[in-house]
Amino acid sequence: MKIFIALFACLFSITSYSQTVNQPNIFIITTDGFRWKEVFNGADSVIINDPKYVSDTGLLNQIYWDDDLEIRRRKLMPFVWQTVKRQGALYGNRNYDNNVSVANLYRFSYAGYNEILTGFADPARIANRKKWNNNENLLEFLNNQPGYKNKVAAFASWNLFEYILNNQQGNFYLNCGYEAIEHDSLTDTEVLANLVQRSAVNDQEHTRNDMLTFVTAKEYIQAKHPKVVFVGFGETDEFAHSGKYDEYLQSAHLFDEFIAQLWYLVNKDPFYKNNTSFIITTDHGRGNKAGNWFKHGLFTSGSSNTWLMTLGPLFETKGELTGSGEIFNDQLAQTIARSLGFNFTPLHPVGDPLTLSTAARR
């Protein structure tokens, strides 16, 4: 009898593990306030030559400029234009009237991330403040679904994600800002990262260095194998607000490398391989002009203009989309939920899911 019970328990464990592994994994990856223009056009010809925004214009031109559009944008984001374009889809090139936009009126970060993660362009999210978000978010929802319970994790450079995701009860693993990495069995790299954070932290700093966020996320992913992962990088926005176009481009280039490394990680790990998809976007746009590229908000034209990338088996391979049309960031939450086989039904309104199949392939 004991042998039968033990055998049954073993079989049940194997079946449960198999079901968990076979259900799709999703990574939601963002970089804050990165313009569609740099994604699709590469470095801006005017700003890159303006010493007001660039410390060494000659050097930056060597690294990121080329008269050929394809070469120029590949210099800035090689993984996007060598891998995502071939194996995934890119939406939001307004040169073709292929538009991706925020639906919220305010066009700043709290409102933007709330929109992406709750599916609701909430008119009450009017400021970047440490205020608990009462909207149900997708991560919380997925953490309560079969196969995803306790398999959700979020990592962010910006410390306000604690409030945006309203994770007061610790319903899923969240590490943001210069928060210490805390979970059972820290790796040597995580111990070192904590030491670096303690030496770097400043009471005035609200955005962690993106490299620390990447290391924190990567170590946890390798050790714990969460099935739903959110990673939010922030330095593109930080350097833009500082008027440092050179550092803004460098941060974007590093973001591209982070995506590449995460894609390599999941495709060499049997837990993730061939069953993991990425959805990549930004929370808001920025000014369209060379004189206001560093600004964003309700009264800055271009601030609502975003972009979207998809990669992996959950999404169709379409390359760069060139057909006219518009999708909105508030549609992403339900799109992700439906792609995993669920219907996201919070008490607040939610944008309609996307089919991601309406525009022509380049």
GIHU-V903459 format. One record per pair of residues at least 12 apart in sequence whose C-alpha atoms are under 6 Angstrom apart, sorted by the first residue. I is the first residue (numbers start at 1). J is the second residue. D is the distance in whole Angstrom. If there is no record, write none. Layout:
I:J:D / I:J:D
This chain:
20:147:5 / 24:275:5 / 25:227:5 / 25:228:6 / 25:276:5 / 26:228:5 / 26:276:6 / 26:277:5 / 26:278:6 / 27:228:6 / 27:229:5 / 27:230:6 / 27:278:5 / 28:230:5 / 28:279:5 / 28:280:6 / 29:230:6 / 29:231:5 / 29:232:6 / 29:280:5 / 30:232:5 / 30:280:6 / 30:281:5 / 30:282:5 / 31:232:6 / 31:233:5 / 31:234:6 / 31:282:5 / 32:234:5 / 32:236:6 / 32:237:5 / 32:282:6 / 32:283:6 / 33:237:5 / 33:284:5 / 33:285:5 / 35:285:5 / 35:286:6 / 36:306:6 / 36:307:6 / 41:73:6 / 42:72:5 / 42:73:4 / 47:290:6 / 53:243:6 / 53:244:5 / 53:245:5 / 54:245:6 / 54:246:5 / 64:76:6 / 76:253:5 / 77:253:6 / 77:256:5 / 79:260:6 / 85:319:4 / 86:319:6 / 87:317:6 / 88:310:5 / 88:311:4 / 88:317:5 / 88:319:6 / 89:309:6 / 89:310:5 / 89:317:6 / 89:318:5 / 89:319:4 / 89:320:6 / 90:308:6 / 90:309:5 / 90:320:5 / 91:307:6 / 91:308:5 / 91:321:6 / 92:307:4 / 96:322:5 / 97:324:5 / 98:323:6 / 98:324:5 / 98:325:5 / 99:326:5 / 100:306:5 / 100:307:5 / 100:326:6 / 100:327:5 / 100:328:6 / 101:304:5 / 101:305:5 / 101:306:5 / 101:328:5 / 102:304:5 / 102:328:5 / 102:329:5 / 103:121:6 / 104:121:5 / 106:297:6 / 106:298:5 / 107:284:6 / 107:297:5 / 107:298:6 / 107:303:6 / 107:304:6 / 108:297:6 / 109:283:6 / 110:128:5 / 111:125:5 / 112:283:4 / 113:283:6 / 115:330:5 / 116:329:5 / 116:330:5 / 116:332:6 / 117:137:5 / 117:138:6 / 117:333:6 / 118:137:4 / 118:138:6 / 119:330:4 / 119:331:6 / 119:333:5 / 119:350:5 / 119:351:5 / 120:330:6 / 120:349:6 / 120:350:5 / 131:163:6 / 132:163:5 / 132:166:6 / 133:163:6 / 133:164:5 / 133:166:5 / 151:226:4 / 151:227:5 / 152:172:6 / 152:226:5 / 152:228:5 / 152:229:6 / 153:172:6 / 153:173:5 / 153:174:6 / 153:229:5 / 154:174:5 / 154:229:6 / 154:230:5 / 154:231:6 / 155:174:6 / 155:175:5 / 155:176:6 / 155:231:5 / 156:176:5 / 156:231:6 / 156:232:4 / 156:233:6 / 157:176:6 / 157:177:5 / 157:207:5 / 157:208:5 / 157:210:6 / 157:213:6 / 157:233:5 / 157:234:6 / 158:177:5 / 158:206:6 / 158:207:4 / 159:176:5 / 159:177:4 / 159:206:6 / 177:207:6 / 177:208:5 / 178:208:6 / 180:194:6 / 210:233:6 / 236:248:5 / 236:251:5 / 240:294:5 / 241:294:5 / 243:294:6 / 277:311:6 / 277:312:4 / 278:310:6 / 278:311:5 / 279:309:6 / 279:310:5 / 280:308:6 / 280:309:5 / 281:307:6 / 281:308:5 / 284:303:6 / 284:304:6 / 284:306:6 / 285:302:6 / 285:303:4 / 285:304:5 / 285:305:5 / 285:306:5 / 286:302:5 / 286:303:4 / 287:300:6 / 287:301:6 / 287:302:5 / 287:303:6 / 288:302:5 / 318:361:5 / 319:361:6 / 320:362:6 / 321:359:6 / 321:360:6 / 321:361:5 / 322:360:6 / 322:362:6 / 323:359:4 / 323:360:5 / 330:351:5 / 331:351:4 / 331:352:5 / 331:353:5 / 334:353:5 / 335:353:4 / 335:354:6
